[in-house]
Amino acid sequence: MAYQAFYNKYRPQTFEEVVGQKAIVTTLKNAILEDKIAHAYLFCGPRGTGKTTMARLFAKALNCQEGVGKQCNHCESCEKIMKGQHPDVIEIDAASNSTVDSVRQLIENVSYRPIMSPYKVYIIDEVHNMSDSAFNALLKTIEEPPSFVIFILATTDPQKVLPTILSRVQRFDFSKVSEEDLIRNEKRVLDTEKIQYDEEALRLIASLSMGGVRDSLSLLDKVVSYCGEKVTFDEVNEMMGLLSLEEEITLINQIEKKQTDVVIKTIQEKFDNGLAIRRLESDFIQIYKDFLLFTLTKDASLMERLKESEAKKLSLSLYSARRNLDILIQCQRDHRLSDDFLTQFELALINMMSEPLIQEVAVKQTEKKEAPKQEVRKAVEVKTEKKDGMEFKPENVEVSTDEITCSKDELLYLMYHFDNNKRTKFTEAWKKLSDFFATDYSFEARALTNSVPRLFAEGILVVTCKYMTDIKRINGKNIQNRLVYLMKQIEGEEVNVLPIFHDDFQDAIQSFKKKEQPKVDSIHIDFGQKQNLNASTDFFNDLMKGE
């Protein structure tokens, strides 16, 4: 007899032999026993998780000659289904039968009664490959088939199936099989084949299978051919071109040290010797994730791949670990669009090692562009030097706790006297201010970055904010006095900053567009530095009063 691959030889022949998918097995068995059989089903999920196998088992349970719900595997009907020769169980590959003509031929045959069984079962595999016109042609038949016909559609991509089809079928989502279930199945196969094994080797094969039963058996078949009478971890590792955990940790530390030439040479040499790039990528993601979990929680039990001693060998910062994790996850997504995994992975590694360097270059270029302002910058830095326990206060600037108030009419007055040229000028200065504050006042710098300069008039720069916290920070005593002083140093003009809510400003714009006239002929806004701001609230209340 010709050699049979493990995934064919050990394909489940009863519901009890199915690996994983317990909820689906139970539901289908109960549907048969309670005579609640639907006319159409959709089995969807990742490849190799048992969709086609389950469809055949369901057909077998419906047509077994020992009775509905049985799977004797001895009667003529069961044997023919097992061999793929049953006249009433028709398997169709939608990838090669996706046209309207193919569907019309199927529809013509649907009306004929079964030859030797109670039910006629159509299993349409990879159904997402069917064209929209083919789906539409099949629509009416799936909705109201003859009482003896059952459709089972299988797909790895249910999003491509027309919603009108989805609404007419019972959907079952197959999940990836757990590693423990895969390992048990591998043990069953090896025990039957009388082949010895290391538990660690089977766990490695299961992890490489990514939740697919067929993939795990295919890998196991390949490993048995390589290892012979005993499957060991070292031989599996060698055959699959994998790195040890120690080697992976060393590589990650080299990435952190920006040793680009060493890292790329190592990857290329290992790839020439059979390194599985996608597996290494997955290992890196797992290691970075474990490191983040352990660093944040100090709980070693949360880690899946690393032990506490191994996590402590990693010389990483939280920022670089999170950044590199994002880069690797994006690279993993991009693999779907490319077949050159090595080049894509190398580019991801280069990105991981070069991003901080690129940021340094960008900072230097920015400093170079601001060279004309260097003298002013130095003056500002001198004025802002801080000593331990002291808070910076520019000379001749007093700190006030008075509240800033701005009425609707005062804001409208500013709109009627705006200076667009100066607004552009101070918008550029605003960006410089946020960069300057970023060094020692990160929260205030973020508030400046989140705000948008909108209007300049009468020595007042109006900026809009989306959050009250940003308004409070801009008007806090730690920043208001600095803004006045630094703006004068940079642009040579004294400017007061008035932050208001974005929505309030938009409401005022609408009033301005309606040509509403302000009821004031001058501005009286106290810009004393303070801790709290009610200006935008006052303005909003004025608007609501309809004054």
Sequence and secondary structure as in RCSB ss.txt:
>XXXX:A:sequence
MAYQAFYNKYRPQTFEEVVGQKAIVTTLKNAILEDKIAHAYLFCGPRGTGKTTMARLFAKALNCQEGVGKQCNHC
ESCEKIMKGQHPDVIEIDAASNSTVDSVRQLIENVSYRPIMSPYKVYIIDEVHNMSDSAFNALLKTIEEPPSFVI
FILATTDPQKVLPTILSRVQRFDFSKVSEEDLIRNEKRVLDTEKIQYDEEALRLIASLSMGGVRDSLSLLDKVVS
YCGEKVTFDEVNEMMGLLSLEEEITLINQIEKKQTDVVIKTIQEKFDNGLAIRRLESDFIQIYKDFLLFTLTKDA
SLMERLKESEAKKLSLSLYSARRNLDILIQCQRDHRLSDDFLTQFELALINMMSEPLIQEVAVKQTEKKEAPKQE
VRKAVEVKTEKKDGMEFKPENVEVSTDEITCSKDELLYLMYHFDNNKRTKFTEAWKKLSDFFATDYSFEARALTN
SVPRLFAEGILVVTCKYMTDIKRINGKNIQNRLVYLMKQIEGEEVNVLPIFHDDFQDAIQSFKKKEQPKVDSIHI
DFGQKQNLNASTDFFNDLMKGE
>XXXX:A:secstr
     HHHHT   SGGG  S HHHHHHHHHHHHTT   SEEEEE STTSSHHHHHHHHHHHHH TT TT   S S
HHHHHHHHT  TTEEEEETTTS SHHHHHHHHHHHTS  SSSS EEEEEETGGGS HHHHHHHHHHHHS  TTEE
EEEEES GGGS HHHHTTSEEEE     HHHHHHHHHHHHHHHT EE HHHHHHHHHHTTT HHHHHHHHHHHHH
HHTTEE HHHHHHHTT   HHHHHHHHHHHHTT HHHHHHHHHHHHHTT  HHHHHHHHHHHHHHHHHHHHH  G
GG SS  HHHHTT    HHHHHHHHHHHHHHHHHGGG S HHHHHHHHHHHHHHHHHHHHHHHHHHHHHTGGGHH
HHHHHHHHT   TT     TT           HHHHHHHHHT  HHHHHHHHHHHHHHHHHHTTT HHHHHHHHH
 EEEEEETTEEEEEESSHHHHHHHTSTTTHHHHHHHHHHHHSS  EEEEEEHHHHHHHHHHHHTT   S SS   
     S   HHHHHHHHHHHT 
